[in-house]
Amino acid sequence: MKVITGKRWEAFADENAVLFPEYQKNRDELINFVNSLKGDETIVTASLELVDLIANRFRKGEENVLIYSDTGRSITLKEAYELRKYLDFDVRGGFSGEMAKTSVLFVEGKTDAKFFKAVFKKLFEFRESQKAPYQFRFIERVFERDNFDLLRRESDGAYLAVIPSEGNSGVIRNLGNFLKAMEVFDFSVERLGVAVDIDESRESALASIAGKLSGFEHETTVRGYLVGKTEVIPLVIGLPFEDELIEWKKPTVEDLMLHLIEREGLLDRVRPGIKALNESLGRKLKPKEVMYLALSAYGHWGNLEGFYELFVMRSRFRNLKAVLREAGLMEGLRYLAFSER
């Protein structure tokens, strides 16, 4: 199966190609059309809905590809499926807008995203942006759906996108797909951060990133790796939190928050509640459970995502910087923010 998108499709459409008239077609008609395909056809289309249906059905097999005709390069339909599902990437291409300094940070989940979003706002003077530069136009629809945070710094016009990725494996998956998309769709960001938790060890976390990069031409740098024009910056989250009342098992972004609320004095305020729940439940509280107690004590009646962002924004500069330095993250975040010394 071949799916052709882009403006120069004539060069890749053979005489048996199906020029699909996507306009005035309802979803049932699209589904019926896709169900009728045998798998050896060439489909020319500008319909993202049709691409989604075809990619979902034919995402197995290296021979099933989507060709972006403007560059003549291709991605597998599995890669197209994942780009659409997890990043809502516009595989029709044709991006527009002004060029700018851009960074991307992939994180595990939405609470991680709000934590790091607040860090960039608090420490590096970024603010939410409704405008996307050329390099981010392919995922502008995601921003409209509030699936990731797009930030801009007024002083130098730098942009930064913080994108949640559904766990460690999702971060690594999005890293590979994003790098491939930059090759195929002819765009690039200057810096790409990869924030993963230490599951087994720091070495294994870094090995998972290096393993994904093995499929690309790359070289090592002082801070990470260089793939084409993009520098990949690993950010490994691992800052154990030891407390007799809290059950700590493995590093997550909650640990950073625990250290921060401790430095800000909020942890002492909720200790009586932690002790009472320990006795009532007959066990120690998990870090996320402590976060809910802290949220309540802080007087925030939203969700954890909102609490993380609010608390980081209201914390003292010296406390936030101290936690990030202790976690070994400060320099990497500074570099992604184009604020290195």
Number of C-alpha atoms within 10 A of each C-alpha: 21 23 28 29 24 20 15 14 19 12 11 18 18 12 7 9 16 15 14 14 11 16 8 7 9 9 12 9 12 18 14 10 14 18 13 9 15 9 15 10 15 21 23 24 20 21 16 17 14 20 25 16 18 26 25 16 16 22 20 13 11 13 15 22 24 26 25 25 23 18 15 15 15 22 22 22 28 21 23 25 25 20 20 18 12 18 22 19 23 18 25 21 20 14 15 13 12 9 12 17 17 24 26 22 26 27 30 23 18 21 20 23 27 25 26 22 27 22 22 23 18 19 16 15 15 23 19 15 16 12 15 23 20 18 24 27 20 22 18 22 15 18 20 11 8 10 18 22 23 24 25 25 18 12 8 10 13 17 28 29 24 24 27 25 24 16 15 20 13 18 23 25 19 23 22 19 20 18 20 17 21 15 16 20 25 15 15 20 21 18 22 27 24 21 27 28 21 19 17 10 14 14 11 12 21 17 12 14 23 17 12 14 20 10 10 14 9 17 12 12 11 7 14 18 19 21 16 15 12 17 22 27 24 23 25 23 22 22 22 16 18 13 9 9 16 19 15 17 12 15 21 22 24 21 23 22 20 23 22 23 21 14 18 16 11 16 20 14 15 18 15 11 15 21 17 11 15 15 11 10 10 9 13 20 18 14 20 17 14 22 22 15 16 24 21 14 15 14 9 15 11 10 11 19 15 16 23 23 21 15 19 23 19 12 15 15 13 9 17 24 16 16 20 20 12 13 17 16 18 17 16 19 23 15 16 23 24 19 11 10 6
